[in-house]
Amino acid sequence: MKHQTQTRHDDVSGQVIGALINLSGRQRMLSQRIVLHVLLASHGEPGALAVVKDCLATFAATHAELVNGNAHLPGVFSDALRQLYFGTRRADDRIQQFIAYANHAVASLESDSIDAREEIAALVAQATPLLELLQAITLAYQNEMRGIEMASLRRQNEIAEQLGNISMQANIVALNARIAAARAGQFGREFAVITTVLADIIKEMDQLIHSVVDPSGTNDASRRSSAQRAAPVATAG
């Protein structure tokens, strides 16, 4: 199977990885259905062979999408997945081998070949190892999802820290402006109103930051910034 066009890891969204997790999970179910219905077909179960063909076509097409990608999916997009599919685990080769065994079993059953029993036994022998491999693939996609979530959390914390520093500086400026307005007496009354409004805006901005970035109130960076803002240092002389 040809390798897909490389997609940058950072370009893959959590929503896309969620779709990949669902597809890889469905592959586990399909692999079991393929083996089960091959066995049922070997015992003359009506319609079992048709189920095998349908499941096998979906299984093969989905594997191609997971590896090579399509208009909506990136294919194998990370070093961890490339190692799993094309490295020591040889997931791509092993899945292709399972597909080949299944096709041989179907052909033998359709032609009532004397090799059918042998072909079915070879397929059944692949069932458990393949199921374990497909589970490892699903776990790999779940790890990619956790990586994206951690990166998003780090970005949120960095933004919260930056906004906290800006808010702290704005608080200091507003306090110094109020001091300057008080010193100006009646000439600073209008300016004092402006600084009060500014202080209210800063307070609302702080509350918005905390509610969006850290609704549980457990963000260390936000707590540190809040503590700093609680005791600004006046610098106006």
N, C-alpha and C positions, 0 to 999 in steps of 0.2 A: 504493500500500500504506500502510495506516495505521501510525503510529508506536506503538511499544509503550509501556506504562506505565514511567516512568523508574525505574531501579534504581540505588541508590548504588554507586559504584565500589568502596568498601570492603566492600560486602556480597558481592562476587563472589569465590569461593574459587578457588584454583589448580586444584582438581579440576574445577570447572565450566569454567574457561577451557581446560583440557585437552580436555574434551568438545567445546568450540567449535572448537578447532584441528582435531580429528578430522573434525568435520562440514564445516568449510570445505575441508579437504583432499579429502574425498569429493566435494565439489561440482566440483572440478577434473576428477576422473575421470569423473563423470557427464556433464559438458559435452562431453567428448571422445567418450564413448560415444554421446551423442545425435547428434552430427554424423556420426560414422562410420556408424551404423546408418541414418540418413536416406539417406546415399549408397548403402549396400547395398540399402535398400528401393527406391531409384530404379532399381537394376539388377535388380530382381526377386528379391532374396534372400528366401527363405521365412522367416517369423518375424521379420524385421528390424523391421518396423513395430510389432510387439507389444513388442519390446525398447525401441524409441524411446518408446512411450507409457508404459511402466513407469518408465524412467529419467527421463522428463520430469516425471511425477507426483511422484517422489521429489525431484527437483531443485527443483521449485516449492515443495513442502511444506517442505523443509529451509531454503530461502531465507526463507520466511515465519517459521520458528522462529528463525533467526539474527537477523532484523530485529525481529520483534515479541515473541519469547520465548514460553515456555509455562510449564507448572507447574514445570519443572526448569531452564530456561534463562532468562537475564535479558534477552535481546534486545540491542539496541545500547545499551551501558551506559557508554561513555566518550566524552569529547570527540573523541578521535582517531578512534574508530569512527564517530561521528556525522558527522564531517567527511568520512570516506571514503565512507560510504553516501549521505549527503544533501548533501555539499558539492561541491567542484569536481570530484571524481572521479565523482560521480553513479552510484555502484555500484548502488544500488537501481534506478534508472531503467534502467540499461544491462542489468542482469540480467533485469528485467521485459521489456525489449525482445527479448532473446534468447529468452525463453520464448514470447513472441508470435510471433516468426519461426519457431520450431520447431513451434508449433501450426499455423501457416499451411502449413508444408511438409507436415506430416502430413495435414492436410485436403486439400491438393492431390493428394497421392499416393493417398489413399483414394478420391477422386472422379475420379482420372485426368484432372485438369484440365490444360488447355493452359498454365496458368501455373505448373505444378509446377517446371519447370526454373528459372524465374525465382525462385520462392520458395526453392528449394534453394540457388541461388547466393547469395541474400541471407543465408541462414543460415550458409553456409560462410564468407562474408566476415566474419561475427561471431566465428568460432571462435578465431583467434589473439588478437585484442584482448581477448576475454572471458577466455581462459586467463591472460593476463597480469594482468588485473584480479582474478581469483580467487586468483592467487598473492599479489598485494598484500594481499588480505583475510586470507589465512592468515598472512602475515608480521605483519600488524597484531595479530592475536590472539597470536602468539608474543611480540610486544613487550609486550603486556599481561601475559603470563605473567612475562616478565623483570621488569617493574615490580613485580609482586606479590612475586617472590622477593627483589628488592632491599629492598622495604619490610619484609619478614619478617626479613631479615638485619639491617637497622637496628634493628628492635625487639629482636632477640636481643642485639645489641651493647649497647643501652641497658640491658637487664635485667642483662646480665653486669656492666656497669659499676656499676649500683646494688647488685647483690649483692656485688660485690667490695668496695665501700666499706663495706657493712654488716659483711662478714667482717673487714675490716681493723679496724674499730672494736671488734668483738667480741674480736679477738686482743689488742688493747691492754687492754681491760677484763680479759681472762683473765690477762694478764701482770701487771697491777697487782694483781689479786686474789692471784696466787701470791706476789708480793712481800709483800703485807699478811699472808698466811698464814705466810710464813717469819718475819716479824718477831714474829708472835704466839707463836712457839715451839710448845710442846706443845698450847697451846690452839687453835692454827690447823691442826692436823693433818687433822681431818675436812673443814675448809674447803678445804685443799690438795687433797684427793682430788677434791672437787667441781670445782675449777678445772682439774684434769688431765683429767677426763672432758669438761668443756666445751671444752678445747683440742682433744681428739680429735674431738669433734663438729664443730668449726669446720673441722678439717683434712678430714674426710670431705665436708663441704659444699663446700669448695673443689674437691676432686677431682670431685665430681658436677657442679658448675658447668662445669668445664673439659671434662669428657667429653661433656656434653650440648650445650653452646653452641659449643665449639671443639675437636672431637676431634682435629684435626690439630695443635693447639698453636700456631696462627699468629695468634690473635686479639690484636691490639695492646693492646686495653683490658684483657684478662685478664692479659697479661704485665706491664703497668704496675701493676695491682693486686697481682699476685703479688710484684713487686719491693718494693712498699710494705709488704706484709705480712711480708716477710722481715726487715725491720728496724723493728719497732714501737718507739715511744718510751714509756718508762715515765714515768708522771706522779705516781705515789703518793709522798708525802713521808713 
